[in-house]
């Protein structure tokens, strides 16, 4: 589904965090929102899911306005938030449990366990899994939502560098299988370049979209070597972020 | 080896104390109505075994009934206090104040209202056990990571479904801590109720043998009370292992 955000503004009390943020994502597109810590990236996702309210502006899904909690979005937070008291299979079937389609969700989950690197761990509890596996389980839980738009809030932020790299490779490989519109929030420049069709740079105080970039998609697909060759793009992103950061200093 | 050492010190100290006690009573010819020797207490425990078992059954029944009622009340009131802040503001301070009224004052009043049957004893247990269970349960719900609730809400769960799926299960470890405290109180609660007025139960037995200056039997009965209180605590630990199997699978 197509997502469109127009003129989104939001304040925490007196502090204005977001100022007229504009965002579009076409059906099946992978869009990253890149910005420094505390710039309000996660706030955008919380407004989309309806966890936060009180914003001005418009959120449209396929042209229809959305208010409050909606079934269009599947949210994945930075912490895996797996339930320690449920095994992996029950954890990933959360959406099915809530919407009364548990059996169907179980079947679908079992079909996807191997692709998500969780085969054989269906009956294990989250505490027995490594950080990367837990994150993949949280991914599967989000992917099993019937929602069409995935909102990923720094999904690999809590992982070590090596595991994070593996997870990015893995996400790139399962993107087709998930076949959804994705909005990823991250502060990791390489992650954004590696995974996205389009990158929005958020900055300033209050934050707005400062720049929009589209990394190329080579015919043979992306890999790490391709990523290491993106020096020019990285320089540009760095410049954009530093500009917005220094602008912030001036105003303080 | 390590485990053996851990037990050796307290067991040795206890044994030393008992030997000293036995010797002191024998050498000084201390009469029974002042202090019985440990060997005399054990003899009485064996002789009175059947009688004590009969009274213990009554006491344990009251304790279990009281615990069950306290648990049900704590669950209902805990959820109500968590869901409606006004209820919490109104009831929580009252709960704390009721705990400061000495049970030895309340128990006779309960007997005046409810007669000499088992009802006032069960109510005494309820009054003693309810507070630790309700407080630990309510606090556990209040302190849980709010992101879990946001997650299930964003997945489409309503307010009460969020309680069933996340809040109550997440508060189970807290609830069990409260139950462990309550379990050790429960037997004493029933004994206090029986002490004030009853036809059976360990409290009734205790009062009778105390009035007859049969201190060996008093001590034997106290041993039974200690054992039963520990057993109640052990029962909760068994329940814990049954409802929280995920604790065992934790990575070291």
Interface residues (C-beta under 8 A of the other chain):
Chain A: X46 X49 X50 X51 X69 X71 X73 X74 X75 X77 X79 X81 X83 X84 X85 X87 X94 X95 X97 X98 X99 X124 X125 X126 X127 X128 X145
Chain B: X145 X147 X148 X150 X151 X152 X153 X154 X155 X156 X157 X161 X165 X166 X169 X170 X172 X244 X245 X246 X249 X250 X251
